[in-house]
């Protein structure tokens, strides 16, 4: 066993129980076009980790999908979305919406947003999705928590 083996996540675990706000808009159920979330890096998997990072595939849909209700965190967060078109890395293949402090933002390109601690954000959802893309949430905290819910892992 190597000296740094304990710092690697080699088999991501499904982490829906961590993400207590996801699916809240759908009555506690994840919308049909949202893939299972997996933990890329979490304090529960790597004790030294100071971040919680999860990702999901967002699949095509012609319907408008409301995914996450508004909330805020006591820590900073970065949300990222990456298209799957290798010919044009900027092409998201979708149109997502995200509110920050009540201001609506519509996004159609690969990108990210930095959300400072205490900033109310969401709803988050999709007006339409033509091609699958990945969505990553990076919480600058070892576990996910918000003012709407308490974490399920302590």
TIMAR-137110 format. One record per residue (C-alpha): z, y, x; residue number from 1; chain; residue in three letters. Coordinates in nm, 4 decimals, decimal comma, padded with zeros to 6 digits, always signed. Layout:
BEGIN
Z  Y  X  NUM  A  ALA .
...
// end
This chain:
BEGIN
+00,0000  +00,0000  +00,0000  1  A  UNK .
-00,0960  +00,3431  +00,1334  2  A  UNK .
+00,1414  +00,6323  +00,1804  3  A  UNK .
-00,0349  +00,8416  -00,0891  4  A  UNK .
-00,1306  +00,5726  -00,3400  5  A  UNK .
+00,1337  +00,7039  -00,5827  6  A  UNK .
-00,0647  +01,0298  -00,6184  7  A  UNK .
-00,3768  +00,8636  -00,7640  8  A  UNK .
-00,4658  +00,7942  -01,1262  9  A  UNK .
-00,7140  +00,5071  -01,1075  10  A  UNK .
-00,7007  +00,3941  -01,4687  11  A  UNK .
-00,6747  +00,6795  -01,7159  12  A  UNK .
-00,4547  +00,6106  -02,0149  13  A  UNK .
-00,5364  +00,7167  -02,3682  14  A  UNK .
-00,3091  +01,0161  -02,4362  15  A  UNK .
-00,3498  +01,1196  -02,8018  16  A  UNK .
+00,0291  +01,1156  -02,8461  17  A  UNK .
+00,0585  +01,3896  -02,5822  18  A  UNK .
-00,1778  +01,6297  -02,7560  19  A  UNK .
+00,0326  +01,7158  -03,0563  20  A  UNK .
-00,1978  +01,9959  -03,1815  21  A  UNK .
-00,5250  +01,8018  -03,1693  22  A  UNK .
-00,6359  +01,6823  -03,5078  23  A  UNK .
-00,3758  +01,8991  -03,6778  24  A  UNK .
-00,6517  +02,0771  -03,8698  25  A  UNK .
-00,7719  +01,7442  -04,0054  26  A  UNK .
-00,4389  +01,6453  -04,1564  27  A  UNK .
-00,3185  +01,4696  -03,8432  28  A  UNK .
-00,6411  +01,2716  -03,7956  29  A  UNK .
-00,8794  +01,3344  -03,5085  30  A  UNK .
-01,2212  +01,4502  -03,6386  31  A  UNK .
-01,4846  +01,1740  -03,6293  32  A  UNK .
-01,6952  +01,3378  -03,3551  33  A  UNK .
-01,4041  +01,3735  -03,1103  34  A  UNK .
-01,3617  +01,0850  -02,8665  35  A  UNK .
-01,0273  +00,9441  -02,7582  36  A  UNK .
-00,8448  +01,1744  -02,5151  37  A  UNK .
-00,7631  +01,0350  -02,1718  38  A  UNK .
-00,5112  +01,1611  -01,9172  39  A  UNK .
-00,6729  +01,2674  -01,5913  40  A  UNK .
-00,3421  +01,3859  -01,4434  41  A  UNK .
+00,0001  +01,3957  -01,6111  42  A  UNK .
+00,3601  +01,4054  -01,5005  43  A  UNK .
+00,4181  +01,0762  -01,6812  44  A  UNK .
+00,1560  +00,9045  -01,4581  45  A  UNK .
+00,2153  +01,0880  -01,1286  46  A  UNK .
+00,5761  +01,2020  -01,1018  47  A  UNK .
+00,4891  +01,4770  -00,8501  48  A  UNK .
+00,2277  +01,6325  -01,0804  49  A  UNK .
+00,2906  +01,9868  -01,1968  50  A  UNK .
-00,0038  +01,9764  -01,4432  51  A  UNK .
-00,1158  +01,7899  -01,7540  52  A  UNK .
-00,4919  +01,7398  -01,7699  53  A  UNK .
-00,6725  +01,5482  -02,0426  54  A  UNK .
-01,0348  +01,5099  -02,1398  55  A  UNK .
-01,2370  +01,3957  -02,4391  56  A  UNK .
-01,6034  +01,3471  -02,5182  57  A  UNK .
-01,7280  +01,5632  -02,8036  58  A  UNK .
-02,0062  +01,3800  -02,9874  59  A  UNK .
-02,3007  +01,5130  -03,1903  60  A  UNK .
-02,2505  +01,6382  -03,5441  61  A  UNK .
-02,4481  +01,8682  -03,7711  62  A  UNK .
-02,1302  +01,9554  -03,9624  63  A  UNK .
-01,8861  +02,2318  -03,8776  64  A  UNK .
-01,5687  +02,0734  -03,7363  65  A  UNK .
-01,2262  +02,2420  -03,7237  66  A  UNK .
-01,0375  +02,0575  -03,4505  67  A  UNK .
-00,7198  +02,2387  -03,3363  68  A  UNK .
-00,4952  +02,4807  -03,5261  69  A  UNK .
-00,3620  +02,8021  -03,3718  70  A  UNK .
-00,0638  +02,7747  -03,1385  71  A  UNK .
+00,0731  +02,9004  -02,8084  72  A  UNK .
+00,2337  +02,7555  -02,4963  73  A  UNK .
+00,5170  +02,8643  -02,2677  74  A  UNK .
+00,2824  +02,7906  -01,9733  75  A  UNK .
-00,0714  +02,8883  -01,8726  76  A  UNK .
-00,3636  +02,6723  -01,9839  77  A  UNK .
-00,7296  +02,6374  -01,8889  78  A  UNK .
-00,9791  +02,4924  -02,1377  79  A  UNK .
-01,3130  +02,3685  -02,0006  80  A  UNK .
-01,6302  +02,2406  -02,1653  81  A  UNK .
-01,9171  +02,0857  -01,9702  82  A  UNK .
-02,2616  +02,0021  -02,1022  83  A  UNK .
-02,4356  +01,6742  -02,0248  84  A  UNK .
-02,7855  +01,8056  -01,9440  85  A  UNK .
-02,8467  +01,7382  -01,5713  86  A  UNK .
-03,1621  +01,9536  -01,5863  87  A  UNK .
-02,9604  +02,2605  -01,6952  88  A  UNK .
-02,5884  +02,2515  -01,6167  89  A  UNK .
-02,5350  +02,5718  -01,8185  90  A  UNK .
-02,6688  +02,4196  -02,1430  91  A  UNK .
-02,3712  +02,3024  -02,3483  92  A  UNK .
-02,5863  +02,1475  -02,6212  93  A  UNK .
-02,3376  +02,2751  -02,8777  94  A  UNK .
-02,1775  +02,5811  -03,0270  95  A  UNK .
-01,8003  +02,5942  -03,0174  96  A  UNK .
-01,5653  +02,8591  -03,1483  97  A  UNK .
-01,2245  +02,9585  -03,0178  98  A  UNK .
-00,9962  +03,2387  -03,1326  99  A  UNK .
-00,7684  +03,4179  -02,8852  100  A  UNK .
-00,5055  +03,6395  -03,0495  101  A  UNK .
-00,7265  +03,6453  -03,3617  102  A  UNK .
-01,0460  +03,7439  -03,1770  103  A  UNK .
-01,3294  +03,4944  -03,2380  104  A  UNK .
-01,5351  +03,3755  -02,9390  105  A  UNK .
-01,8509  +03,1663  -02,9807  106  A  UNK .
-01,9660  +02,9637  -02,6796  107  A  UNK .
-02,2987  +02,7877  -02,6137  108  A  UNK .
-02,2825  +02,7388  -02,2349  109  A  UNK .
-02,0786  +02,5252  -01,9963  110  A  UNK .
-01,7683  +02,7196  -01,9011  111  A  UNK .
-01,3943  +02,7659  -01,9209  112  A  UNK .
-01,1263  +03,0021  -02,0454  113  A  UNK .
-00,7905  +03,0895  -01,8911  114  A  UNK .
-00,5149  +03,1305  -02,1509  115  A  UNK .
-00,1974  +03,2974  -02,0193  116  A  UNK .
+00,1426  +03,1704  -02,1306  117  A  UNK .
+00,2490  +03,3144  -02,4656  118  A  UNK .
-00,1081  +03,3879  -02,5799  119  A  UNK .
-00,1817  +03,2692  -02,9338  120  A  UNK .
-00,5085  +03,0737  -02,9347  121  A  UNK .
-00,7205  +02,8617  -03,1655  122  A  UNK .
-00,8438  +02,7617  -03,4144  123  A  UNK .
-01,0855  +02,5667  -03,1998  124  A  UNK .
-01,3828  +02,3807  -03,3377  125  A  UNK .
-01,7565  +02,3331  -03,3363  126  A  UNK .
-02,0293  +02,4889  -03,5494  127  A  UNK .
-02,2659  +02,2097  -03,4398  128  A  UNK .
-02,3077  +01,9636  -03,1507  129  A  UNK .
-02,6558  +01,8396  -03,0525  130  A  UNK .
-02,5587  +01,6463  -02,7366  131  A  UNK .
-02,2312  +01,4958  -02,6167  132  A  UNK .
-02,0256  +01,7120  -02,3824  133  A  UNK .
-01,6844  +01,6831  -02,2194  134  A  UNK .
-01,3843  +01,8944  -02,3096  135  A  UNK .
-01,0940  +01,9234  -02,0647  136  A  UNK .
-00,7553  +02,0834  -02,1256  137  A  UNK .
-00,5542  +02,1697  -01,8138  138  A  UNK .
-00,1942  +02,2640  -01,8886  139  A  UNK .
-00,0091  +02,4184  -01,5958  140  A  UNK .
+00,2912  +02,2077  -01,6905  141  A  UNK .
+00,3539  +01,8340  -01,6348  142  A  UNK .
+00,3481  +01,7652  -02,0103  143  A  UNK .
+00,1777  +01,9215  -02,3101  144  A  UNK .
+00,3935  +02,1228  -02,5522  145  A  UNK .
+00,3447  +02,4146  -02,7907  146  A  UNK .
+00,5330  +02,6306  -03,0354  147  A  UNK .
+00,3916  +02,4180  -03,3179  148  A  UNK .
+00,5275  +02,0854  -03,1925  149  A  UNK .
+00,7679  +01,9401  -02,9407  150  A  UNK .
+00,6414  +01,6997  -02,6748  151  A  UNK .
+00,6625  +01,3296  -02,7565  152  A  UNK .
+00,7358  +01,2269  -02,3954  153  A  UNK .
+01,0574  +01,3488  -02,2398  154  A  UNK .
// end
